[in-house]
Structures are given as C-alpha cells and as structure tokens.
C-alpha cells in the first residue's frame, strides 16, 4: 500500500519537474525571440535538470529547436536523464525487497527512534 503511494508521488513529482523544465526552455526561447529584458537564466535550467527535469529540458530543446548548439546542455541533459533513469530503476528494485511483508525498521534500526 505505502509502496504504491511512494511510486505514485514519485511519478507525479518527476512529471511535474519535467513539465517545469519544458516550460522554462519555452519561456527562455519566447523571451529571446521577442527581445524582452528578463530572460530565464541557464542556472534555472540546470537546477530543474538536477531536480529530475533533464528529460523535459532535453525534449524541449529538440521540440522547440532552441539551444541545440549549447554544448553543456547537449551533453549534460542526457547524462543527468540517464542518471535519473538508473536511480528510478534502482529505487524500484530496492523497494520491491519490502513487498513480502518484510519490515523497513528491520533493515534500518536507527529509524526505530
């Protein structure tokens, strides 16, 4: 029960962060094309990617045909996305160990405080 709740919350979180990364790149492109003075900084893109939105930023780069010549974005976004895929798969395999009635407190006695 709690395992499915954790998976659901994690999936909603990752979807929201990826949409946020997509929107950030969309706003950055819109501001650059219109010449507005308040652009989105690249540090926000890197932060969104570090929080799990690297796939959204990477897809937005190709969907909007924007920032494709930026080497740090073209290299870092797929690497960070692959890292998150690895972490999600590892987390799912780790969580499945507790499906058979085993207690989380048994494995981590310090959590019993």
C-alpha positions in Angstrom: 0.0 0.0 0.0 2.6 2.5 1.0 4.9 1.3 -1.8 2.3 2.2 -4.4 1.8 5.6 -2.8 5.5 6.3 -2.9 5.7 5.3 -6.6 2.7 7.5 -7.4 4.1 10.5 -5.6 7.5 10.0 -7.3 5.9 9.7 -10.7 3.8 12.8 -10.2 6.9 14.7 -9.0 9.0 13.7 -11.9 6.3 14.5 -14.4 5.8 18.0 -12.8 9.6 18.7 -12.8 9.9 17.7 -16.4 7.0 19.9 -17.4 8.6 22.7 -15.5 11.9 22.2 -17.4 10.0 22.2 -20.7 8.2 25.4 -19.8 11.4 27.1 -18.6 13.0 26.5 -22.0 9.9 27.6 -23.8 9.9 30.9 -21.8 13.6 31.4 -22.5 13.0 31.0 -26.2 10.0 33.3 -26.2 11.9 36.0 -24.3 14.9 35.7 -26.7 12.7 36.0 -29.8 10.7 38.9 -28.5 13.7 40.7 -27.1 12.3 41.1 -23.6 14.7 42.2 -20.9 14.0 39.5 -18.3 15.5 36.2 -19.7 15.5 32.9 -17.9 19.0 32.1 -16.7 20.7 28.8 -17.6 21.2 28.1 -13.9 17.4 27.6 -13.6 17.6 25.0 -16.4 20.5 23.2 -14.7 18.6 23.3 -11.4 15.4 21.9 -13.0 17.6 19.2 -14.6 19.2 18.3 -11.2 15.8 18.0 -9.6 14.7 15.5 -12.2 13.6 17.5 -15.2 16.5 16.8 -17.5 14.4 14.8 -19.9 11.9 17.6 -20.2 14.6 20.1 -20.9 16.2 17.8 -23.5 12.9 17.1 -25.3 12.1 20.8 -25.3 15.5 21.6 -26.9 14.5 19.5 -29.9 10.8 20.2 -29.9 11.4 24.0 -30.0 14.7 23.8 -32.0 16.3 26.0 -29.5 19.7 25.9 -27.8 20.9 22.9 -29.9 24.4 24.4 -30.2 24.8 24.8 -26.5 27.4 22.1 -25.7 26.8 21.9 -21.9 23.1 21.5 -22.4 23.5 18.9 -25.1 25.9 16.9 -23.1 24.6 17.3 -19.5 20.9 16.8 -20.1 21.1 13.2 -21.5 23.7 12.3 -18.8 21.5 13.6 -16.0 18.4 12.0 -17.5 20.2 8.6 -17.7 21.3 9.0 -14.1 17.7 9.6 -13.0 16.5 6.5 -15.0 19.2 4.5 -13.3 18.1 5.9 -9.9 14.4 5.2 -10.5 15.1 1.6 -11.6 17.4 1.1 -8.6 14.8 2.5 -6.3 12.1 0.3 -7.7 14.3 -2.8 -7.2 15.2 -1.7 -3.7 11.5 -1.1 -2.8 10.5 -4.5 -4.1 12.5 -6.1 -1.3 10.0 -4.9 1.2 6.9 -6.2 -0.6 6.9 -9.6 1.0 5.9 -8.5 4.5 9.4 -7.5 5.5 9.7 -4.6 7.8 11.6 -1.4 6.9 12.5 -1.0 10.5 14.2 -4.4 10.5 16.7 -3.2 7.9 17.2 0.2 9.3 17.1 0.0 13.1 18.1 3.7 13.5 14.7 4.6 12.1 13.1 3.0 15.1 13.8 6.0 17.3 
